């Protein structure tokens, strides 16, 4: 019997392989649900559900050193918008703030928002002073995918129990 690259996983039997898959899918379920909950805490798409047209006031890349002294780059896009005759300004592109260790990444974001351009601004209807240009992924998507992975883990555990209960081949 060949123990080629596809057989190493089944070398200890299918129960071991299913156990490994259960661990991976279970960990993925936890990770996705945590990401969803962090998204809610940081400011979800639901928070920034209302939008208006706004205008880019300025757009440039700023640089700073983080706590470890590593040079970081952040796109600094200032935009103006009006809600119910009140005028606001903000520089928040997304939640959480975007920064990178590569200047090219920050410049790519800045190029999407040239000065004087009209853009869509998403704001919190209960606090219009809080606004972003990119509301981000809906946290419910992460939670739903995490739930799907959790259900898959349960199904795999049942499958593994059936594998363990069947009589051994001789």
N, C-alpha and C positions, 0 to 999 in steps of 0.2 A: 504494500500500500504506500503510495506516494505521500510525502508530507510537504507538498509544495506550498506556495504562498497562500493559497486559499484554504488549506487544511489546518493551519496553525491554530485558528480560532476554535475549531471543533476538536482539537487534540485531547482535551479532557472531557469531552462529551458535550452534547447540546445544552445541558443544564448550566454549565459554566459560561457558555457563550450568551445564553439568555440572561444570566445574572449580570454579566458585564454590560449588556445592552440596557438592562434595568437601571444600573448605576448611572450610566451616561445620560439616559433619557430623564431619569429622576433629577439629576443635577441640573440638566437643561431646564426642567420645569421650575425648579427653585430659582434659577438665575433669571428666567423670563418674568416670573412673578415679582421678584425683587426689583427688576428694571421698571416694571409697570408701576409699582408703588413709589419708587423714587421719582418717576415721571409725574405722578400726582403731587408729590410733595414739592418738587421743584417748580411746578407750574405747568399744568397740562394744557393740551389743545382746548379742552373745554373751558378753561379759564380765559383763554384768548379767543373767544368764539365769535366776537363781533369785529367787523372790519370796515375800514374807511380808506379812501385814497389819501395818500400822504406825499410829501416831497422830500427828496434827499437834500440835505443842507450841505453836508461835507462827507467825504469818504477818503480814508487813508489808513495805512498800516502803522500801528505803534509797536514798539518793542520794549521789553522789560526783562529783568532777571527774576526767576522764581526763587523759592527758598533754598534750593540747592545751587543757585548761581547759574543755572542753565538759561541761555537766552531764549525767550519766548516771543511770539508775534501774535498780535491781536488786531483783527479788523475793527476800526473805529468808524462807524457809520452813524452820523447824526441825522435824524429825520424829524420833520414837523408834520403834525396832523391836527385836525379839528374835530371835536365831538360836541354837539349841541352848542355851537357858537363859542366854545372854549378852545383855545389854542394850546397845544402841548408839544413838547420836544422830548425825544428819547434817543438813546444810543444802544439799546439792547436789540441785538440781532435775533438771538434765540435764548432759550433757557435750557440748560445752563449756558453761561457765557462761552463763546467760542474762542479758543486760542490754539496755537500750534508751535512746534519747534522748527517748523519749516516756513520761511517767509513766503514761498510760492503758494502755500495753502491759504494764508491770510490774504494775499494779493488776489487770488481767485475769487474770494468772497467779495472783496472791495470792488472788483470789476463788475460784479452783478449789480452794484448800486452806485452808478456814476452821479456826481453832483447835479442837481436840478432835475433829475429824473423823477417821474411820478411812479409811485409804488403802492402796493397794498399794505396797510398797517393793521395788525390784529391787536385789539385791546380788550381789557377786562371790562365788561359792561358795568360792573359794580365799582370799579376804580379805574376810570378812563386814563388816568395818568400812567398806568402800567400797560406798556405796549411792546410788541415785538414785530420784527419783519418776517420771521419764520417760526410759526407756532410749534413746529416739531411733530413728532409721531404721537398719535393718540395712545395714551397709556393703556387703554382697554385692549388694544391689539396685543400687547405683551402679556397682559393678564390672561386673555383668552388663549393665546398660544401656550402659555404655561399650564393652563388648565387642561388643554388637549394633551400636552406631554404627560401630565399627571395621570390622566385617564389611560393613556397608552402604557404607562408604567404599571398601573393596576392590572390591565389586560395581560401584559407580559408576565406579571407575577402569577396570575392564574394559569397561564400557559406553562410556565416553569413548574408549577405544582403538578400539573397533569403529566409533564414529562417525567418528573421524579416518581410519580405514582405508578407509571406503567411498568410492566415486568421487564426485567433485563433480558437482552438477547443473548443467546448462547451460541 
